[in-house]
Amino acid sequence: MNRAQLGAALRALRRASGKEAKAVARGALMSPSKLSKIENAKLAPSAADVERILSALGVSDEVKAEYTEASRAAATEATAWRLLRRTGVHRGQHAAKALEAQMSTLRLFQPALVPGLLQTPEYIQAVLRRHGLTEDSLLRTMSGRIDRQAILYDDTESLRFLITEPVLRWRIVPARMMAAQLDRIVSISRLTHVDIRVIPLGTRQQDFASHAFVIRDDRMVTVETVHAEMVVTDPRDIQLYARKFEGFEKTALSGEAMRSLVEGIRDEFLQEQETG
């Protein structure tokens, strides 16, 4: 099933349901304009888009499975960062929040930066400024990311973060702010439904930390590359990422051992601040 056929099928299902486009779009957590573009084959929907539309239509599990699988024909979808900047980077925060609202388990591997859900406002600002955003877009995107962090306090979610030790040392912000950022990681790690682990530099590895990725349940993997954001929905590929996550997880520090490492690096930043 190509894009045009899928769009036409979704439009036919909506009309058969008797629901107005605005109501379906609202239920699918997207704009009516986006729904229209999907139905008219002007926009290729992701598997998550199709699943949300079908949920809003209230179709049977069998129909949902059929059309969601069809949407996975293009198993990997890439959106260039330049296109995201053109449409508004802040919209990506809203899309991520919608995905996170529908999941029960998040597994995030990050070898370069503190994960967005764990970032302090100062760290968020420093990271986003690399995109060359206007001041308005910067503030809106920061607000969207901070708003997403509310999920940290939802104990119905299972949140698993796996980061490398260089993440804790990479100087994104001044020493004082880095110390505050590491304090936040320690604090969040004490939440019962949040598991934060750190892969120490001194541990021998059998794999390579090539890039960051996020696994939402077992339905989708999001990968950030230099030029684009990629969405992977083929179950076979998702399992590759899951195995990679599990392999690194076995070599990572957790609990008090992890907190001790993070606090030690934090103290180095504080000492540098005092003597600087």
C-alpha positions in Angstrom: 0.0 0.0 0.0 1.5 3.3 -1.1 1.0 6.8 0.5 -1.9 7.6 -1.8 -3.7 4.3 -1.1 -3.1 4.6 2.7 -4.4 8.2 2.8 -7.5 7.3 0.8 -8.1 4.3 3.1 -7.9 6.5 6.2 -10.2 9.1 4.7 -12.7 6.3 3.8 -12.6 4.9 7.4 -13.1 8.4 8.8 -16.1 9.1 6.6 -17.6 5.6 7.4 -17.2 6.4 11.1 -19.3 9.5 10.7 -16.8 11.6 12.7 -15.8 15.1 11.6 -12.2 15.6 10.6 -11.6 18.2 13.4 -12.7 15.7 16.0 -10.5 12.9 14.6 -7.5 15.2 14.4 -8.1 16.3 18.0 -8.3 12.7 19.2 -5.1 11.8 17.2 -3.2 14.7 18.8 -2.5 16.5 15.5 -3.8 19.5 13.6 -6.7 19.2 11.1 -4.3 20.5 8.5 -1.9 17.6 9.1 -4.8 15.0 9.0 -5.9 16.6 5.7 -2.5 16.3 4.2 -2.2 12.6 5.3 -5.6 11.8 3.8 -4.7 13.5 0.5 -1.3 11.9 0.3 0.5 15.2 0.6 2.3 14.0 3.8 3.6 10.5 4.5 2.3 9.5 7.9 4.5 7.7 10.5 3.3 4.5 12.0 2.5 6.5 15.2 0.4 8.9 13.2 -1.6 6.1 11.6 -2.1 4.4 15.0 -3.3 7.6 16.6 -5.8 8.3 13.8 -7.1 4.7 13.9 -7.5 5.0 17.7 -9.4 8.2 17.3 -11.7 6.5 14.8 -12.3 3.6 17.2 -11.7 0.9 14.7 -11.2 -2.7 15.7 -7.8 -4.1 16.7 -7.7 -6.2 13.5 -8.2 -3.1 11.3 -5.7 -1.1 13.4 -3.1 -3.9 13.0 -3.6 -4.1 9.3 -3.2 -0.4 8.5 -0.5 0.2 11.1 1.5 -2.6 9.4 0.9 -1.0 6.0 2.3 2.2 7.3 5.5 0.4 8.2 6.2 -0.4 4.6 8.6 2.6 4.7 10.1 1.3 7.9 12.5 4.1 8.4 11.4 7.7 8.0 13.9 10.6 8.1 13.1 14.3 8.6 16.0 16.7 8.0 16.7 19.2 10.8 16.5 22.1 8.3 12.9 21.1 7.6 12.1 20.9 11.3 13.5 24.4 11.8 11.4 25.7 8.9 8.2 24.3 10.4 9.1 25.1 14.0 11.4 23.1 16.3 8.9 23.7 19.2 6.4 21.5 17.3 8.8 18.6 17.8 8.4 18.9 21.5 4.6 18.7 21.2 5.0 15.6 19.0 7.3 14.0 21.5 5.0 14.8 24.4 2.1 13.1 22.5 4.2 10.0 21.9 5.2 9.8 25.5 1.6 10.2 26.7 0.8 7.0 24.8 3.7 4.8 26.0 4.2 2.8 29.1 8.0 2.3 28.9 10.8 4.5 27.6 14.4 3.3 27.1 16.8 6.1 26.2 20.5 5.7 25.4 22.6 8.9 25.2 26.4 8.9 24.8 26.8 12.7 24.3 24.3 14.9 26.1 22.1 14.8 29.2 18.7 13.5 28.0 16.2 16.2 27.4 13.8 15.0 30.1 16.6 15.3 32.7 17.9 18.7 31.5 17.9 21.9 33.6 16.6 25.1 31.9 20.1 26.4 31.6 21.3 23.2 29.9 18.3 23.2 27.6 19.0 26.7 26.5 22.6 25.9 25.8 21.7 22.8 23.7 19.0 24.6 21.7 21.1 27.6 20.9 23.2 25.4 18.5 20.2 25.3 16.2 20.3 29.0 15.5 16.7 29.6 16.5 15.1 33.0 16.8 14.5 34.1 20.4 10.8 33.4 20.1 11.3 29.9 18.8 14.0 29.3 21.4 11.6 30.2 24.3 8.7 28.2 22.8 10.9 25.1 22.4 12.4 25.5 25.9 8.9 25.7 27.3 7.8 22.6 25.3 10.7 20.6 26.6 10.2 21.7 30.3 6.5 20.9 29.9 7.4 17.3 28.7 9.4 16.8 31.9 6.1 16.4 33.8 6.2 12.8 32.7 9.0 12.2 35.2 6.5 12.4 38.0 4.0 10.0 36.5 4.6 6.8 38.3 2.5 4.8 35.8 5.4 5.2 33.4 8.7 3.2 33.4 11.5 5.5 32.4 15.0 4.0 31.8 17.9 6.3 31.0 21.3 5.0 30.0 24.1 7.5 29.6 27.9 7.4 29.3 30.3 9.0 31.8 31.5 11.6 29.2 27.9 13.0 29.2 28.5 14.1 32.8 31.8 15.8 31.9 31.0 17.4 28.6 31.0 21.1 29.3 27.7 22.3 27.8 27.3 25.0 30.4 29.7 26.7 33.0 31.0 24.6 35.9 28.4 25.9 38.4 25.5 25.1 36.1 27.0 21.6 35.3 27.1 20.9 39.0 23.4 21.9 39.2 22.6 19.6 36.2 24.3 16.7 37.9 22.4 17.4 41.1 19.2 17.1 39.1 20.2 13.7 37.7 20.9 12.4 41.2 17.6 13.8 42.5 15.5 12.4 39.7 17.2 9.0 40.0 15.6 8.5 43.4 12.1 8.3 41.9 11.0 4.7 42.1 9.8 4.4 38.5 12.9 6.1 37.0 16.1 4.1 36.4 19.2 6.2 35.5 22.4 4.3 34.8 25.8 5.5 33.9 28.4 3.6 31.8 31.8 4.4 33.4 34.8 5.1 31.2 36.9 2.5 33.1 34.6 -0.5 32.1 35.7 -2.5 29.1 33.1 -2.5 26.4 32.1 -5.0 23.7 30.0 -2.5 21.7 30.3 1.0 20.3 28.3 4.0 21.5 27.7 5.3 18.0 24.7 7.6 18.6 21.7 8.4 20.8 18.4 6.6 20.4 15.0 6.3 22.2 12.8 3.2 22.3 9.2 3.8 23.1 7.6 0.6 24.3 8.5 -1.9 21.5 6.8 0.1 18.8 9.2 2.8 17.7 12.8 3.9 17.9 13.8 7.6 17.3 17.4 8.2 16.2 19.1 11.6 16.0 21.8 12.0 13.4 23.8 15.0 12.4 21.4 15.9 9.6 18.1 14.4 10.5 15.8 12.7 12.9 14.9 9.1 12.0 12.0 7.1 13.1 12.3 3.3 12.9 9.2 1.1 13.2 10.1 -2.2 11.7 10.0 -4.7 14.7 13.2 -6.4 13.5 15.1 -3.2 13.7 13.6 -2.2 17.0 14.9 -5.5 18.5 18.4 -4.5 17.3 18.2 -1.3 19.3 16.7 -3.2 22.3 19.6 -5.6 22.3 22.1 -2.8 22.1 20.4 -1.1 25.0 20.4 -4.2 27.1 24.1 -4.9 26.3 25.2 -1.5 27.5 22.9 -1.7 30.5 24.8 -4.7 31.8 28.0 -2.6 32.0 26.4 0.4 33.7 26.4 1.6 37.3 23.0 2.0 39.0 21.6 3.0 42.3 24.0 4.3 45.0 27.1 3.4 42.8 25.8 5.5 40.0 24.9 8.4 42.4 28.4 8.2 43.9 30.0 8.6 40.5 27.8 11.5 39.5 28.3 13.3 42.9 32.0 12.9 42.6 32.0 14.6 39.2 29.7 17.3 40.5 32.1 18.0 43.4 34.9 18.4 40.8 32.8 21.1 39.1 32.1 22.8 42.4 35.7 22.8 43.3 36.6 24.3 40.0 34.0 27.0 40.5 35.4 27.9 44.0 39.0 28.1 42.8 38.3 29.6 39.4 
